Amino acid sequence: MSEFKHYSTQTIRNLIEDTESTLEQLKAEMQRREEAEQEIQIEGLENHMNSAEFSLRSIREFLAFLVEEYRRGK
């Protein structure tokens, strides 16, 4: 911190402006990455739900087949 003693007031102002600008850019990038990650997770969830729906449909069809076979056997 002692190095700042030798900086002019305008230099310090410029450093603050640059730092704030960089911070805003970093925040924007973080926001973009978080949103992209959420989109990936949502896509994964959609795929999982589609797979679960397909599995449930297959189980229902199999149970209907078993019931029908049972009824035929009586």
N, CA and C atoms as an extended XYZ file, in Angstrom:
222
Properties=species:S:1:pos:R:3:atomname:S:1:resname:S:1:resid:I:1 pbc="F F F"
N         0.814       -1.204        0.000 N   MET     1
C         0.000        0.000        0.000 CA  MET     1
C         0.855        1.263        0.000 C   MET     1
N         2.012        1.219        0.546 N   SER     2
C         2.834        2.423        0.615 CA  SER     2
C         3.230        2.929       -0.766 C   SER     2
N         3.194        2.061       -1.779 N   GLU     3
C         3.558        2.489       -3.125 CA  GLU     3
C         2.574        3.513       -3.674 C   GLU     3
N         1.336        3.505       -3.179 N   PHE     4
C         0.331        4.447       -3.660 CA  PHE     4
C         0.610        5.880       -3.215 C   PHE     4
N         1.416        6.054       -2.218 N   LYS     5
C         1.758        7.398       -1.734 CA  LYS     5
C         2.408        8.226       -2.840 C   LYS     5
N         3.089        7.530       -3.716 N   HIS     6
C         3.847        8.230       -4.748 CA  HIS     6
C         3.018        8.484       -6.011 C   HIS     6
N         1.801        7.968       -6.058 N   TYR     7
C         0.945        8.152       -7.231 CA  TYR     7
C         0.213        9.481       -7.133 C   TYR     7
N        -0.005       10.082       -8.297 N   SER     8
C        -0.792       11.316       -8.320 CA  SER     8
C        -2.261       10.976       -8.065 C   SER     8
N        -3.007       11.968       -7.693 N   THR     9
C        -4.439       11.775       -7.450 CA  THR     9
C        -5.126       11.283       -8.716 C   THR     9
N        -4.758       11.824       -9.851 N   GLN    10
C        -5.373       11.402      -11.119 CA  GLN    10
C        -5.018        9.945      -11.442 C   GLN    10
N        -3.812        9.555      -11.164 N   THR    11
C        -3.409        8.159      -11.392 CA  THR    11
C        -4.237        7.225      -10.526 C   THR    11
N        -4.461        7.613       -9.293 N   ILE    12
C        -5.269        6.790       -8.391 CA  ILE    12
C        -6.702        6.721       -8.904 C   ILE    12
N        -7.238        7.864       -9.354 N   ARG    13
C        -8.589        7.870       -9.928 CA  ARG    13
C        -8.668        6.921      -11.128 C   ARG    13
N        -7.661        6.986      -11.982 N   ASN    14
C        -7.632        6.119      -13.159 CA  ASN    14
C        -7.561        4.646      -12.756 C   ASN    14
N        -6.749        4.358      -11.757 N   LEU    15
C        -6.653        2.975      -11.275 CA  LEU    15
C        -7.993        2.484      -10.721 C   LEU    15
N        -8.672        3.359       -9.992 N   ILE    16
C        -9.986        2.998       -9.448 CA  ILE    16
C       -10.973        2.733      -10.575 C   ILE    16
N       -10.985        3.623      -11.578 N   GLU    17
C       -11.885        3.433      -12.719 CA  GLU    17
C       -11.584        2.129      -13.451 C   GLU    17
N       -10.308        1.859      -13.681 N   ASP    18
C        -9.922        0.615      -14.354 CA  ASP    18
C       -10.322       -0.604      -13.525 C   ASP    18
N       -10.114       -0.513      -12.225 N   THR    19
C       -10.457       -1.624      -11.339 CA  THR    19
C       -11.957       -1.865      -11.323 C   THR    19
N       -12.750       -0.786      -11.244 N   GLU    20
C       -14.202       -0.929      -11.260 CA  GLU    20
C       -14.688       -1.498      -12.591 C   GLU    20
N       -14.085       -1.046      -13.687 N   SER    21
C       -14.453       -1.549      -15.003 CA  SER    21
C       -14.132       -3.041      -15.115 C   SER    21
N       -12.958       -3.422      -14.655 N   THR    22
C       -12.562       -4.828      -14.682 CA  THR    22
C       -13.486       -5.660      -13.813 C   THR    22
N       -13.850       -5.139      -12.647 N   LEU    23
C       -14.750       -5.848      -11.751 CA  LEU    23
C       -16.109       -6.066      -12.410 C   LEU    23
N       -16.639       -5.068      -13.088 N   GLU    24
C       -17.917       -5.206      -13.783 CA  GLU    24
C       -17.821       -6.247      -14.895 C   GLU    24
N       -16.712       -6.249      -15.620 N   GLN    25
C       -16.523       -7.245      -16.672 CA  GLN    25
C       -16.449       -8.652      -16.072 C   GLN    25
N       -15.747       -8.776      -14.956 N   LEU    26
C       -15.656      -10.077      -14.290 CA  LEU    26
C       -17.019      -10.546      -13.789 C   LEU    26
N       -17.795       -9.629      -13.242 N   LYS    27
C       -19.143       -9.983      -12.775 CA  LYS    27
C       -20.022      -10.428      -13.941 C   LYS    27
N       -19.920       -9.735      -15.054 N   ALA    28
C       -20.708      -10.093      -16.239 CA  ALA    28
C       -20.303      -11.475      -16.741 C   ALA    28
N       -19.017      -11.752      -16.748 N   GLU    29
C       -18.540      -13.062      -17.186 CA  GLU    29
C       -19.004      -14.155      -16.232 C   GLU    29
N       -18.968      -13.877      -14.946 N   MET    30
C       -19.436      -14.851      -13.963 CA  MET    30
C       -20.928      -15.126      -14.166 C   MET    30
N       -21.694      -14.105      -14.390 N   GLN    31
C       -23.130      -14.245      -14.643 CA  GLN    31
C       -23.374      -15.107      -15.880 C   GLN    31
N       -22.617      -14.832      -16.962 N   ARG    32
C       -22.758      -15.588      -18.203 CA  ARG    32
C       -22.444      -17.060      -17.970 C   ARG    32
N       -21.380      -17.337      -17.238 N   ARG    33
C       -20.995      -18.726      -16.975 CA  ARG    33
C       -22.027      -19.443      -16.112 C   ARG    33
N       -22.538      -18.760      -15.108 N   GLU    34
C       -23.551      -19.377      -14.245 CA  GLU    34
C       -24.813      -19.695      -15.041 C   GLU    34
N       -25.216      -18.779      -15.906 N   GLU    35
C       -26.401      -19.015      -16.743 CA  GLU    35
C       -26.164      -20.172      -17.708 C   GLU    35
N       -24.968      -20.237      -18.276 N   ALA    36
C       -24.646      -21.337      -19.192 CA  ALA    36
C       -24.675      -22.668      -18.439 C   ALA    36
N       -24.154      -22.698      -17.230 N   GLU    37
C       -24.158      -23.922      -16.419 CA  GLU    37
C       -25.585      -24.334      -16.080 C   GLU    37
N       -26.435      -23.363      -15.774 N   GLN    38
C       -27.831      -23.675      -15.483 CA  GLN    38
C       -28.523      -24.262      -16.705 C   GLN    38
N       -28.221      -23.725      -17.878 N   GLU    39
C       -28.817      -24.250      -19.110 CA  GLU    39
C       -28.386      -25.693      -19.335 C   GLU    39
N       -27.120      -25.983      -19.078 N   ILE    40
C       -26.616      -27.354      -19.224 CA  ILE    40
C       -27.330      -28.275      -18.247 C   ILE    40
N       -27.495      -27.820      -17.008 N   GLN    41
C       -28.178      -28.647      -16.008 CA  GLN    41
C       -29.637      -28.863      -16.382 C   GLN    41
N       -30.288      -27.847      -16.906 N   ILE    42
C       -31.690      -27.981      -17.315 CA  ILE    42
C       -31.809      -28.979      -18.463 C   ILE    42
N       -30.898      -28.904      -19.428 N   GLU    43
C       -30.910      -29.862      -20.533 CA  GLU    43
C       -30.725      -31.283      -20.004 C   GLU    43
N       -29.810      -31.451      -19.060 N   GLY    44
C       -29.585      -32.770      -18.472 CA  GLY    44
C       -30.824      -33.267      -17.753 C   GLY    44
N       -31.497      -32.372      -17.055 N   LEU    45
C       -32.723      -32.744      -16.354 CA  LEU    45
C       -33.819      -33.134      -17.344 C   LEU    45
N       -33.931      -32.393      -18.435 N   GLU    46
C       -34.921      -32.718      -19.465 CA  GLU    46
C       -34.641      -34.100      -20.052 C   GLU    46
N       -33.374      -34.381      -20.323 N   ASN    47
C       -33.017      -35.696      -20.860 CA  ASN    47
C       -33.342      -36.795      -19.848 C   ASN    47
N       -33.048      -36.535      -18.593 N   HIS    48
C       -33.342      -37.511      -17.549 CA  HIS    48
C       -34.851      -37.754      -17.441 C   HIS    48
N       -35.623      -36.689      -17.485 N   MET    49
C       -37.075      -36.824      -17.383 CA  MET    49
C       -37.634      -37.590      -18.595 C   MET    49
N       -37.111      -37.315      -19.773 N   ASN    50
C       -37.550      -38.054      -20.960 CA  ASN    50
C       -37.223      -39.533      -20.828 C   ASN    50
N       -36.054      -39.822      -20.304 N   SER    51
C       -35.653      -41.214      -20.112 CA  SER    51
C       -36.538      -41.890      -19.073 C   SER    51
N       -36.821      -41.180      -17.989 N   ALA    52
C       -37.682      -41.739      -16.943 CA  ALA    52
C       -39.090      -41.975      -17.481 C   ALA    52
N       -39.579      -41.044      -18.291 N   GLU    53
C       -40.911      -41.186      -18.884 CA  GLU    53
C       -40.948      -42.411      -19.793 C   GLU    53
N       -39.904      -42.601      -20.595 N   PHE    54
C       -39.827      -43.760      -21.472 CA  PHE    54
C       -39.803      -45.053      -20.650 C   PHE    54
N       -39.020      -45.058      -19.567 N   SER    55
C       -38.936      -46.244      -18.706 CA  SER    55
C       -40.281      -46.547      -18.069 C   SER    55
N       -40.960      -45.537      -17.602 N   LEU    56
C       -42.268      -45.726      -16.983 CA  LEU    56
C       -43.266      -46.271      -18.003 C   LEU    56
N       -43.237      -45.749      -19.204 N   ARG    57
C       -44.110      -46.238      -20.266 CA  ARG    57
C       -43.813      -47.712      -20.562 C   ARG    57
N       -42.548      -48.075      -20.600 N   SER    58
C       -42.168      -49.472      -20.850 CA  SER    58
C       -42.661      -50.384      -19.731 C   SER    58
N       -42.554      -49.919      -18.497 N   ILE    59
C       -43.033      -50.719      -17.355 CA  ILE    59
C       -44.539      -50.897      -17.433 C   ILE    59
N       -45.264      -49.841      -17.770 N   ARG    60
C       -46.724      -49.939      -17.901 CA  ARG    60
C       -47.113      -50.940      -18.994 C   ARG    60
N       -46.419      -50.850      -20.116 N   GLU    61
C       -46.711      -51.773      -21.209 CA  GLU    61
C       -46.425      -53.216      -20.789 C   GLU    61
N       -45.338      -53.413      -20.066 N   PHE    62
C       -44.997      -54.755      -19.613 CA  PHE    62
C       -46.042      -55.275      -18.624 C   PHE    62
N       -46.469      -54.423      -17.696 N   LEU    63
C       -47.494      -54.845      -16.733 CA  LEU    63
C       -48.813      -55.157      -17.444 C   LEU    63
N       -49.171      -54.347      -18.437 N   ALA    64
C       -50.390      -54.619      -19.205 CA  ALA    64
C       -50.266      -55.959      -19.921 C   ALA    64
N       -49.092      -56.244      -20.449 N   PHE    65
C       -48.847      -57.528      -21.096 CA  PHE    65
C       -49.012      -58.675      -20.104 C   PHE    65
N       -48.429      -58.526      -18.897 N   LEU    66
C       -48.560      -59.578      -17.877 CA  LEU    66
C       -49.996      -59.808      -17.478 C   LEU    66
N       -50.760      -58.730      -17.301 N   VAL    67
C       -52.177      -58.845      -16.935 CA  VAL    67
C       -52.926      -59.576      -18.031 C   VAL    67
N       -52.655      -59.216      -19.277 N   GLU    68
C       -53.328      -59.854      -20.401 CA  GLU    68
C       -52.965      -61.351      -20.468 C   GLU    68
N       -51.713      -61.670      -20.265 N   GLU    69
C       -51.295      -63.065      -20.282 CA  GLU    69
C       -51.943      -63.845      -19.126 C   GLU    69
N       -52.039      -63.194      -17.992 N   TYR    70
C       -52.668      -63.839      -16.827 CA  TYR    70
C       -54.137      -64.136      -17.131 C   TYR    70
N       -54.810      -63.167      -17.723 N   ARG    71
C       -56.234      -63.329      -18.053 CA  ARG    71
C       -56.428      -64.442      -19.102 C   ARG    71
N       -55.542      -64.529      -20.039 N   ARG    72
C       -55.632      -65.578      -21.058 CA  ARG    72
C       -55.434      -66.967      -20.433 C   ARG    72
N       -54.613      -67.019      -19.396 N   GLY    73
C       -54.307      -68.284      -18.752 CA  GLY    73
C       -55.432      -68.830      -17.908 C   GLY    73
N       -56.370      -68.015      -17.535 N   LYS    74
C       -57.483      -68.450      -16.667 CA  LYS    74
C       -58.498      -69.232      -17.412 C   LYS    74
